């Protein structure tokens, strides 16, 4: 689990290992295909959904060639990939709220698998809206400052001028939060100023957090997240587990 950020320590990170990086790129590629098909354009300047996914891809260090190839594939007349966006909600141990965002070509496969994970390692899957009411949809841009070369006041000024809602220094990073509708504009403005992102995407940010002290609960919650993240249909997992 990531520990550098109050937002990102609630999301299961995929790590830097080659296998996990490849899996992450595969999932982002699926998002790119859906964005191109739904937006009707392979140009991020004319397709806001694609622009959002491209920002996520670049922050994840997905090579530009990979991004272009995926866009070209989606635009190809012979492309038959047809994914449906579905969201599942449920509860982990101790009532931890969990939102699962998936892209699937077969609901009859994905839904039972996700339900099984919740039943085995959590407290079960709930109805649509059972936990999402306690999350806010936000654009979250994490700016790398591991070398401590960035000035907090300058970063804050640049981000706010770009249209961000808030900026917070958190260890080796700055976290910039935006309204989802302003996300792409803020990303573009900060990129033009030369900032490097550790991540940049639209996230579900919890309004409250749950901590766990029982080791069995922690193990179950960790396993639940592992199983969800490893599922090829699952794109994002958001939750309000706050670790010490």
N, C-alpha and C positions, 0 to 999 in steps of 0.2 A: 504494500500500500504506500502511496505517496504521502510524505509527511511535511512537504515544504509549504503547503497551502491549505487554508481552511476550506477552499472549494475543492481542491484536488485531492484532499485526503478523504473525501467522501466518495470518490470514484475509483474503481479498480484500474490501475494503470497497466499497460501491456508490457512495459519494460523495454530494454534495448537489445535483448537477445535476438539473433537473426531470425529464428523461427517465429517469435512473437512479432517482430517487425514486419515480416512477410505477411502474417495473418492480419495485422493492422492495415497494411497497404491493400490487401484483398478486400477488406471491409470498406475502406475509403473508396476504392474503385467502384464498388457496388453503389455507393452513394452518388458518385459522379455520374454513373450511367442513369440512375433514376432522375437526377437533377437535370441532365441534358434532355431526357425524353419528356419530362414534365414541363420543363421550361421552354422547350422547342428551339433551343439555341445552344451552340457549343462555345459561345463567346461570353465569358463571365461579365463583361460590361453590359450585356443585354439580357443576362439571366442571373438574377440576384441569388437564387438558390444555389446555382453552380458556383457563384463567387464565394458563397459561404463555405461550400465544401472544399473549394480550391485553397482557401485560407487555412482550413483545417489540415489539408494534405501537405501544404508547404511547411506548416509548423511542426508536422510529424516527420519532416525531412524526406517526404516522398519525392523522388527525382522528377524534375520537370518533364523529362522524356516519358516517364510513366504516366504522368497526368495527361499529357497530350495524346498518347496512344489510347488511353482509356476514353477520352473525349471523342477521338476519331472512331473508335470502335462503336461507341453509342450512336454516333451519327450515321454509321454504315447501314446500308439498306438491308443487309443480311442479318443484322443483329436481332435476335429473338429473345434476349433477356427481358423478363417481365416480372419485376418485383413489386410487391405490395407492402406499404408501410403499416405496421401494426404495433400497438403499444399494450403491454401487459403491466398490471400493478399487483402488488402483494406485500406480504410481511415477512421479514426475517425474524430471527430470535429476538426476544425482548421488544417486539413490536416495531422493529426497524422498518421504515418505509422504503420500498424498493420500486423503481420504475424501470421497465425493460423496453427499449426501443429496438424493433427488429425490421429487417427487410427480407421478405420471404416470397418464394414462388409456390409455396404450398402451406397454407394455414393448418391443414390437417396434420402436418408433420410438426410444425413449430409449436403450436399451442400445447399439445400434450407433453412435449419435451420440457417446456418452460414450467408447466404446471407440476411436472414430476420433481423438478429441482426445488420448487417452493415447498412441496409436500414433504420431501425427504430432509431438507436442511433448514427450512423456515417454518412459518406458521400458515402457509397456504397462499394461494393466489386469490385476489379479491376482484370485485367488479370494477369496471372502468370508472375512474374518478375517486376510488377509495382512498388513495394517498396523494394523488397529483395536486389536490387542492392545497396541500401544505408545502408546495414547491413554487418558486418563481422562475419563469423562463428568462434567462439573461444571456447576453453575449459576454464571454469571459476570455480575456486576452492575457496570457501570462508572459511577461517580458523577462528575459534572462538577464540577471545582474550578478552572476556568480563571481565575476572578477571585480565587482564593486566599483565599476568605472562610471556608472550612471548616477547623476545627481537627482535626488528625490524630487526636489522642487521643479527641476526642468522636466522630468518625466510627467509629473502631475500637470504642469502647465500645457505641455504638448498634448497630452491625452484629453484634457478638458476642452482645449481649443478644437480638438478633432471631433468633439461631441460625446465624449464618454460621460458616464454618470458619476463614477467614483474611481479613485486610484488608491491602492493600499500597498505599502511596503511589507513584504513578508519573507524575511530571511534573504535568500539569494535571488529572489524574484520580486517583480512588481505585478500586482494583479489589477487589471483594468476591467471594470464592469460597464456594460453598455445596455441600452435598450436594444432588443433584437433587431428592430427596424433600422437602427443606426450602426449596427455591427460592421457591415461591409465598408461603410464610409470611414469609420474609425480605424479599421485594419489598414485600409489603403493609405490613409494619412500618416499613420505611424510607420508603415513600411517605407514611405517616401522620405521619412526622417531618419531612416537607417536602423530602426529598432529590430532586434532579433527576438522571435517568439519561441517560447517553449511549447506553447499550445495556443490555439485560437479556435473557438467554436461556440455554438449556442448550447448552453447547458441548462439543466434543471437544478436550480439552487435551493436547498431546503431552508425553510423558515425556522426550523428548530432541529435539535440534534439529540441523538440517543447514544449513551455510553454503555459499555458492557464490562462487567468485572468477572463474570463466571467464565472459566477457561473453555468449558464445553460449548457455551454460547458463541464465544469468539471463534472456535474451530468450525462450528456449524455455519456461522456467517461467512467466514473466509471460504469455506467449501462451496457455499451457495454462489458467491461471487465468481469463484473459479469456474464452476460449471456453466454459469451464464456467459461469462466472457469467452469461454472456449467453444461455445455453440456458434456455428458458422452463420446462422441467421441473425444472431444478436449483434446490433451495431453499438449500442450504448447502454450502460447500466448506471443509474443514478440512485443514490440512497442517502440517508441521513445518519449513518453510523459515524460517530465522532470518536476517533481513537486518541488515546493519551499520548 
